[in-house]
Amino acid sequence: MNEQINIRLPQKLLKDARQKAKSEGFGTVQSYIEQTVRDDIYDDYVLSPKENELIDRIMKSRDDPRMWLNEEQFRRKVAELREKKRKKNARLQK
């Protein structure tokens, strides 16, 4: 069962959160905030809609030899992207 909460955000922060939610493929800022809190609390990473879409595109083109040389390089690239995202989010929280 989900419980609803209400929060107040500065106008600029809410505007930026809406833009980030849209750019990340979330339907609402609420979904974006929920995922952000989940990512912060839990160790197991849950993919955003945009990340799922990217993986789907990669999987569809996996037979293209120019895409990725091997699975290890793919996993390394995903890890790099996750780290980059976490660092960016940390900077935004300051």
C-alpha positions as a printed NumPy array, in Angstrom:
array([[  0.   ,   0.   ,   0.   ],
       [  1.372,   3.404,  -0.951],
       [  1.134,   6.415,   1.305],
       [  0.916,   9.929,  -0.074],
       [  3.087,  12.772,   1.193],
       [  3.205,  16.442,   0.335],
       [  6.415,  18.438,   0.026],
       [  7.2  ,  22.059,  -0.67 ],
       [ 10.008,  22.862,  -3.072],
       [ 11.519,  26.172,  -4.073],
       [ 10.126,  27.263,  -7.436],
       [ 13.452,  26.855,  -9.273],
       [ 14.019,  23.383,  -7.83 ],
       [ 10.545,  22.271,  -8.898],
       [ 11.083,  23.703, -12.387],
       [ 14.433,  21.895, -12.673],
       [ 12.895,  18.668, -11.338],
       [ 10.129,  18.846, -13.953],
       [ 12.688,  19.359, -16.73 ],
       [ 14.855,  16.513, -15.427],
       [ 11.845,  14.206, -15.124],
       [ 10.877,  14.935, -18.713],
       [ 14.427,  14.486, -20.036],
       [ 14.782,  11.172, -18.167],
       [ 11.523,   9.84 , -19.624],
       [  9.343,  10.009, -16.515],
       [  5.671,  10.791, -17.009],
       [  5.454,  12.953, -13.9  ],
       [  7.762,  14.767, -11.514],
       [  6.307,  12.547,  -8.769],
       [  7.588,   9.419, -10.564],
       [ 10.98 ,  11.05 , -10.967],
       [ 11.186,  11.98 ,  -7.266],
       [ 10.078,   8.478,  -6.24 ],
       [ 12.801,   6.898,  -8.394],
       [ 15.409,   9.36 ,  -7.112],
       [ 14.568,   8.515,  -3.491],
       [ 14.594,   4.786,  -4.312],
       [ 18.024,   5.107,  -5.976],
       [ 19.354,   6.95 ,  -2.934],
       [ 18.055,   4.442,  -0.396],
       [ 18.508,   1.06 ,  -2.059],
       [ 21.711,  -0.461,  -3.343],
       [ 20.072,  -2.343,  -6.191],
       [ 19.749,   0.054,  -9.077],
       [ 16.363,   0.417, -10.77 ],
       [ 16.448,   1.637, -14.352],
       [ 14.567,   4.73 , -15.431],
       [ 12.179,   4.573, -18.413],
       [ 14.787,   6.306, -20.561],
       [ 17.473,   3.797, -19.543],
       [ 15.115,   0.908, -20.331],
       [ 14.46 ,   2.42 , -23.759],
       [ 18.2  ,   2.756, -24.395],
       [ 18.819,  -0.863, -23.432],
       [ 15.973,  -1.973, -25.724],
       [ 17.568,  -0.095, -28.628],
       [ 20.952,  -1.579, -27.853],
       [ 19.548,  -5.093, -27.659],
       [ 17.783,  -4.661, -31.006],
       [ 21.043,  -3.642, -32.626],
       [ 23.232,  -6.15 , -30.789],
       [ 24.022,  -7.992, -34.016],
       [ 25.711,  -4.88 , -35.402],
       [ 29.448,  -5.496, -34.876],
       [ 30.072,  -1.738, -34.635],
       [ 27.843,  -1.372, -31.557],
       [ 29.811,  -3.086, -28.738],
       [ 32.84 ,  -5.286, -28.938],
       [ 31.778,  -7.53 , -26.062],
       [ 29.567,  -7.819, -22.982],
       [ 32.323,  -6.635, -20.632],
       [ 32.67 ,  -3.354, -22.526],
       [ 28.887,  -2.923, -22.456],
       [ 28.754,  -3.435, -18.693],
       [ 31.679,  -1.037, -18.221],
       [ 29.898,   1.634, -20.281],
       [ 26.678,   1.216, -18.275],
       [ 28.67 ,   1.51 , -15.031],
       [ 30.359,   4.674, -16.331],
       [ 26.999,   6.19 , -17.239],
       [ 25.548,   5.338, -13.821],
       [ 28.53 ,   6.894, -12.044],
       [ 28.293,  10.003, -14.205],
       [ 24.585,  10.28 , -13.374],
       [ 25.219,   9.849,  -9.63 ],
       [ 27.941,  12.533,  -9.657],
       [ 25.695,  14.926, -11.55 ],
       [ 22.851,  14.31 ,  -9.106],
       [ 25.223,  14.878,  -6.183],
       [ 26.283,  18.233,  -7.668],
       [ 22.649,  19.232,  -8.156],
       [ 21.853,  18.461,  -4.512],
       [ 24.481,  20.926,  -3.245]])
